[in-house]
């Protein structure tokens, strides 16, 4: 029996299903390989466990198994593209965590020469930046990326009066110190920013206020491969906010 460093033995008690499938040259031998995500699921739930990356070498037909951690969640899916510029497809894995936080589990693997190398994972990304979210007088929130030394201002003045009255005095000053937070990686999109055929990553994180449902905006981080790791494109980030319904009787 052929064994390999990435060999993974499925639990005897469960049957694995193919959850996602893609084709592309991921090992660099100019032959198309078969890439799968397999896992165990029940008929009464979309929740999947024991999710494993499987690559079948298109030349030898040998299967390689790469276990994931965490290896459970919802809607596991694959996307193959070149993220490093070497002309070989890399493997982006996306898994929804479920729950109110809306987090995602994301992994990007190179499989050049049939060797799995982790290029990106959501846990490392969550530790890349340190944030402060401070409520300010006059209905403002300042979001500070302490790592990149960037500052963003979110205007809360168009929020409803009941929300604002819990935080601010009538003259617009804070009733007391208040902080929000930036959550972990929410969604990650593959995108070719400059159209050269080499893909980058676009990461979104939620900015929240007093509680999880109190969404203030999104941190958007473009990431590009620098030859060793992913870094922010041009050392920059963006903050996006949702539009609010405008009062038709307002003169502003």
Secondary structure, 3 states (H helix, E strand, C coil): CCCCCCCCCCCCCCCCEEEEEEEECCCCCCCCEEEEEEEEECCCCCCEEEEEEEEECCCCCCEEEEECCCCCEEEEEEEEECCCCCCCCEEEEEEECCCCCCCEEEEEEECHHHCCEEEEEHHHHHCCCCEEEEEECCCEEEEEECCCCEEEEEECCCCCHHHHHHHECCCCCECCCCEEEEEEEEEEEEECCCCCCCCEEEEEEEEECCCCCCEEEEEEEEEEECCCCEEEHHHCCEEECCCCCCCCCCCC
